[in-house]
Amino acid sequence: MAVEEEGLRVFQSVRIKIGEAKNLPTYPGPNKMRDCYCTVNLDQEEVFRTKIVEKSLCPFYGEDFYCEIPRTFRHLSFYIFDRDVFRRDSIIGKVAIQKEDLQKYHNRDTWFQLQHVDADSEVQGKVHLELRLSEVITDTGVVCHKLATRVLECQGLPIVNGQCDPYATVTLAGPSRSEAKKTKVKKKTNNPHFDEVFYFEVTRPSSYNKKSHFDIEDVDEVDKMEIRVDLWNASNLKFGDEFLGELRLPLKFLRQSSSYEAWYFLQPRDNGNKSLKPDDLGSLRLNVVYTEDHVFSSDYYSPLRDILLKSADVEPVSASAAHILGEVCREKQEAAIPLVRLFLHYGRIVPFISAIANAEVKRTQDPNTIFRGNSLTSKCIDETMKLAGMHYLQVTLKPIIDEICQVHKPCEIDPVKLKDGENLENNRENLRQYVDRIFTVITKSGVSCPTVMCDIFFSLRESAAKRFQGDLDVRYTAVSSFIFLRFFAPAILSPNLFQLTPHHPDPQTSRTLTLISKTIQTLGSLSKSKSANFKESYMATFYDYFNEQKYADAVKNFLDLISSSGRRDHKSIEQPILLKEGFMIKRAQGRKRFGMKNFKKRWFRLTNHEFTYQKSKGDHPLCSIPIENILAVERLEEESFKMKNMFQVIQPERRVLYIQANNCVEAKDWIDILTKVSQCNKKRLTVYHPSAYLNGHWLCCKATADNTPGCTPCTGGLPANIQLDIDGDRETERIYSLFNLYMPKLEKMQEACGSKSVYDGPEEEEYSTFIIDDPKETYKTLRLIIEGVGTLEQEHAQYKRDKFKKTKYGSQEHPIGDKSFQTYIRQQSEISAHSI
């Protein structure tokens, strides 16, 4: 989801590796160990949680998390929780990284000290204030000064213990006085509208004559005065109300202007007693990659996009724009991700991969090393398989991997690692059965392999067979090096990275999956001496079970099927594919005539056939909505039920299912996938009601009939293909950013082309890192890239200048206290001064 700005869409995403914590404080009991998990939060909204690591003060998580961020945020926060014997969760500490500081830690493993968590540090949100200082002449003719403080509204206050009933106190404080007033409590909202005005007498009439400002004896005292606004959550508990944030404004700034209105970020309360050392709580290792893409309209990208999409037709392919991107990027993966997505979006992925694979095969001397390096070809094929093959993995591997994670059969076959009471032969048999079952489902899944993968495998097979005509096995190993070694084996080893499990498996399950993955990888490799592949003798012994010709034949038949020419996807819609599942809260639909329309927690499940919910996972569905009955999926305005992260699934006859997701990221994921899977429904609605029908009318348009057509256009335009929801302009913007980042290397490559063209001799040492087969063609492409990147760079700079002129500090978008905006203002001022 993009945040729309004038003429621009802004996309935010974050990729996080949660490594490990160390030196956590001991538990104050005899055991001293803790059962800890870590959460990822946007400000204070939890969007991800790791598994619990038991009995450790140095828990290792090793979990990855990626999400598109659907809203603005100030902090990316990580909390370490301890679950005690009573299954209560207590916070040990947190790491909070300000949004503007995320680039400092970009893609680097960093240890962060855990900080203490209390009400004074858990502050978020902003407040809108208007202050007016006016002179009042009393009946006796003397002048006094009154301050009117208008608290208009707040936005984004934290939710405490699942609720937020906020109110504000406004205090005029000075060295010798303190006067406080209070707003009404606003129930069940973290975006309260107060619009209340409070009047304070700033100077006493006895101190003043008819002169009109702070120019008499009390001036020093007034300069020391401040207006303080505190936000509180009204609590029903005996412990009192919870502090949500404060704002302190000195009155002296009103001497320049008698009226002042602005938005402010709320700040933590400074108690001045920072006695606890930060290192008391241990530390957390994180790797964070935060990306912000500023995307113009499509026509801006035409020149760069056109030269990229022509890459498959350039001779030689090493002179193409896409290949050049792979050459200049520090890691091939950086280039592969946006390139694959762009080529998939425009239907050009197969010719592009065929061209770069063919060039790589020609450079390969030994058939045994074919596609074994981390080249642009292998990274692009990896990325294509991950995108196009995600649902293929779900159908093939997910059922058996779920079973392995739940049943916990002992499968350790290393005699040294056997636990007390385990039997080696039993463990071998358990492992053999798992390997057999996984091998069978893989080798019988050929007809389910996505068409785009099959077309790529056909091209690899043909290239390899043509290059190494004397090696009859190379047509198989060229394909198996991807489908087994880089697709199935990694998915078995780390199912969480392929969305097969929500978390990294526990150590015992992880060990079982490692042994299965090693065996499957070797079975699929078709190498001559299988046992020699294993360093460990116990693995070689175990592999003897599978040293039969039938296994090699099954692999070859499978590889033949997925790499045959002209094959089409025979995947039948009759087989349900699980797309997403999880707990959410839903409002009763009123199917019973006198039933209560209350809210209940239910397990939701979406396949390509139906959307269902049940009481708990595995129960019989309480309600099933066929996909063809989903006419629209849209967000629901918070005011409807005073609940955040709600959306609605609209069915025939205006029946609406209202659902609340756990957080903003989950809500976006469900809306996206439900919209995609129902996109082709013939009766899809074009308009909808953004609010609910309550108390006899629609809250949005006030229409009284419940069957009144919607008042707002539906959000549309999402592609029907579930797997490949790709924004071509966003990917071109990412490629532009990479070219811009590596501009010195592009210029170095240009020099290398000139050098090779002039001197037809040994290349200079500093240029030898680039593959340049045709200096003249490569130079031409480089010139076009540099021109295209330069034009886009000018557009971005102009946009920043225009935005800077229009932006007001203290506006709703840029409240006072926004450090990133202050830095931005300073940078723009320096740029303006420099250009003058």
Salt bridges, closest charged atoms under 4 A:
GLU5 OE1 - LYS803 NZ 3.75
GLU6 OE2 - LYS806 NZ 3.32
GLU20 OE2 - ARG285 NH2 2.82
ASP43 OD2 - ARG71 NH1 3.49
GLU45 OE1 - ARG71 NH2 3.05
GLU46 OE2 - ARG49 NE 2.99
GLU63 OE2 - LYS51 NZ 3.67
GLU63 OE1 - HIS503 ND1 3.02
GLU68 OE1 - ARG730 NH1 2.89
ASP82 OD2 - ARG34 NH1 2.78
ASP84 OD2 - ARG88 NH2 3.35
ASP89 OD1 - ARG83 NE 2.94
ASP101 OD1 - LYS104 NZ 3.39
ASP109 OD2 - ARG285 NH1 3.04
ASP120 OD1 - ARG269 NH2 2.84
GLU122 OE2 - LYS94 NZ 2.65
GLU130 OE2 - ARG132 NH2 3.20
GLU130 OE1 - ARG150 NH1 3.08
GLU135 OE2 - HIS145 NE2 3.70
GLU153 OE2 - HIS128 ND1 3.99
GLU153 OE1 - HIS193 NE2 3.70
ASP165 OD2 - LYS187 NZ 3.97
GLU179 OE1 - ARG177 NH2 3.49
GLU179 OE2 - LYS181 NZ 3.82
ASP195 OD1 - ARG150 NE 2.78
ASP223 OD2 - ARG255 NH1 2.93
GLU226 OE2 - ARG248 NH1 2.85
ASP230 OD2 - ARG228 NE 2.86
GLU246 OE2 - ARG248 NE 2.87
GLU261 OE2 - HIS128 NE2 2.36
GLU292 OE1 - LYS99 NZ 3.56
GLU292 OE2 - HIS294 NE2 3.28
ASP293 OD2 - ARG730 NE 3.08
ASP293 OD2 - ARG734 NE 2.99
ASP313 OD2 - ARG348 NH2 3.11
GLU327 OE2 - LYS332 NZ 3.59
ASP382 OD1 - ARG486 NE 2.95
ASP402 OD2 - LYS398 NZ 3.30
GLU403 OE1 - ARG437 NH2 2.75
GLU412 OE1 - ARG511 NE 2.69
GLU425 OE2 - ARG428 NH1 2.72
GLU429 OE2 - ARG432 NH2 2.90
ASP436 OD2 - ARG432 NH1 3.14
ASP473 OD2 - LYS528 NZ 3.31
ASP473 OD1 - LYS556 NZ 3.61
ASP506 OD2 - HIS408 NE2 2.95
GLU536 OE2 - LYS518 NZ 2.65
ASP560 OD1 - ARG461 NH2 2.99
GLU581 OE1 - ARG605 NE 3.73
GLU581 OE2 - LYS617 NZ 3.96
GLU638 OE1 - LYS644 NZ 3.98
GLU639 OE1 - LYS642 NZ 2.87
GLU666 OE2 - LYS580 NZ 3.44
ASP672 OD2 - LYS668 NZ 2.74
ASP725 OD2 - LYS676 NZ 3.56
ASP727 OD2 - ARG9 NH1 2.64
ASP729 OD1 - ARG305 NH1 3.01
GLU731 OE2 - ARG341 NE 3.07
GLU731 OE1 - ARG734 NH1 3.94
GLU733 OE1 - HIS796 NE2 3.06
GLU763 OE1 - LYS756 NZ 3.50
GLU766 OE1 - LYS748 NZ 3.08
GLU777 OE2 - LYS780 NZ 3.23
GLU787 OE2 - ARG783 NE 3.94
ASP818 OD2 - HIS814 ND1 3.82
